[in-house]
Amino acid sequence: MNTLHVPQVSRPRDPHIDGQGWLTSAKRLPSPNFEARPDSAVPTLIVVHNISLPPDDFTTNAIADFFLNQLDHDAHPYFDHLRGMRVSAHFVIRRDGTIEQFVSCDERAWHAGVSSFFGRERCNDFSIGIELEGSDRVPFEDAQYAALAALVRIVVKRYPIDAVAGHSDIAPGRKTDPGPHFEWPRLRHDSALPPSFFPFQSAN
């Protein structure tokens, strides 16, 4: 009797952080603005930001250019004060939910600046920075919330993350992002993380 041979179909693994700290499904845009984490520190904190360049303009690639040190500072008056600045984040989530990665999660990106998390300073040392393309003045898109929740779940699976905070939480008085339009309860629900992961947010 002939036996039907069914070929094995290889399926790609679900999106994950690979052995070098890169998200397999992200658009990879390696920034020169990073360094090793000190004393073999591992990320335990996720910091959520917002950014738009120029402010409230979501039609340009200026964020990527800025993180890659390729920004044309003469292209817009706002860019002039960014001359000489060296900034990066691990991830940027564009308005359509596309995820771009600029720095390996194993490395120290330059996103938080002067900051403190419950007395532990230099949050860049032990955090992963996620920038949402947006501003304090407009709501974020559904696609961004979906991408952010999925990304948070992936990062938590790979690293010993135990907290998620906004930039304004770790740099109060200096920073306001992700801003008043960011829906923390939505992220908490969609990421399925317990309330303890959101120490600055009400558990209700």
N, C-alpha and C positions, 0 to 999 in steps of 0.2 A: 504494500500500500504506500502510495506516495504521501510524504509528509509536507504540508505546506510550510514553506520557509518564510517567516516574517522578518524582514531586516530590522535591526535595531536602529532606531532613529535617535541621533544624538541631539539633545536639547541644550541650549545655552543655559547656564546657571542664572538664577535670578540676580538682579543687580546687587552688588556687594562691594565692600572695600577690599581691594586685593592686598597682596603681601607687601606692597610698597606704599600703601596708604591712599590709593587712588580709587575712586568710585568707577566701577566698570561701565556704567551707563552714562556718565557725565561727558560733556565736551571738555577735553583736557587742554588747558591753556597755561602752561607752566610759567609762573611769575618768578623773576629773580629776587623778589622781596620776601625772603624767608631765611630762617637759620635753624640750627638744631635746637631741640628742646633742652633746657639745662638739666644736668644731673639725671639724665634718662627719664625725665618727667613724662607721664602719660596723660592724655586728655581725660578729664573727669567732668568737664563743663562744656555745654553748648551755649554760645552767645548769638542771639538773633539781632540783626541790624536792619536798617534800610539805607538805600543809597540811590541817587539818580544824578546824572551828569549830562547837561546842566540840571539844576534842581527842577523837578517835576516834568522833565522831558524824558520820555521812555522810548524815543525813536532812534537813539544813537548807539554806537558801540563804545562810547567814551569810558564806561566803567572798565571794560576789558583793557582799553588802551591805557588807562590810568594805572591799573594793576600790573601792566606789562611794561611800564615806563615808556610808553609810546604816544602819550597824549600830546596833541598839538595844542599848546597853551595859547596860541593866537587865534584859535578857532572860535572862541567865545570869551567874553569879558570875565565870566566867572572862573574860567580856568587859570587866570593869571595868578591867583593866590595859591594855586596848587604847585607852582614851580618848585622843584627841588624836593617835593614830598615823595616819600617812598612808602607805599601802602599796599596791603594785600589782604585777602580773606581766603579761607579754604574754599568756600563755595559762593556762587552768586546764582540766585533763582530769578530768571527773567519773568516778565509779565505773563508769558504764555506757558510758564512752568518748566521751561528748559533749564537744566542745571549745568552750570559751568564750574569747573574746578581749576583753581589757580595754584594751590599749594597742597602737597601731600598732607594727609591728616597726621602723619608721623612727625611732621616738622612744625616749627613755630611760625605761624603767619603773623602779619603786623596789622591787626584789626582793632584791638581793644584800647591801645594806648594806656595812659595812666588809669589804673582801675584796681578794684579790690572786691573780692568775693568773701564776705563774712570774715574779714580780717586778713585774708590771703591776698597779697598784692601781686601785680604783674600777671594779670589773667591770661595774657598771651601764652605764658609758659605752659599752662595746663588746660587750654580751651581750644575748641574748634569754632571758628567764626563762619556764620552763614548770613550772607547779605541778601535781602529781598529787594529787587528793583522796585522802588517806591519812594514815598516821602511821608512826612507827618501829616500831610494835608489831604490825602486821598486814600480810599480803601484799597486793600490788596485784592488780587484776583483769585477766583476759586481755584484755578490751576496752580497758583502759587501755594495755597494752603495744602492742596493735595500733594504737591511735590515736596513741600517742607515736611509734612508728617511722615511721608515715606522715607525721606532722607534721615530724619531723626531716628526712626526705627532702625534703619540700616547702621547708623553710627553707633547707636546704643548696643546693637548686637555685636559690634566689633571691638568697642572700647569700654572701659569701666566708667561710663558716664553715669553720674548720679544727680545731675541738676541741669536745668535749662533756664536761662535768664536773658533779659534784654540788655542792650548796651546801656540804657539809662539806669538799669539796676546796679550795674557794677561801676558806673561813672556818673553818679547822680549829680545834678547841677552843671555838669559839663556836656552830657549827651542826652538826647531826648528819644532816640530811636529804640525800638521800631515804631514808636509813636502811638497816638491815641486811637488810631484806626485798626491797630493790630488786635486780632481776636484771640486772646490767650485761652479762653475756654474751648475754642474750636481746636486749637493745636493740642490741648490736653486730651480732648475727646478723640480726635483723629489719630493721635500717636499712641493712644491706649496706655500711656504711662501713668503711674499712680501720682496723686497730688504731691507726694514728697519730692518729686522731681522739679516742682515749680515753687520754690521756697518764697518767691516774691509775690505769688498770686494767691488769691483767696481760694480755699478748697471748696467753696460753695458753687 
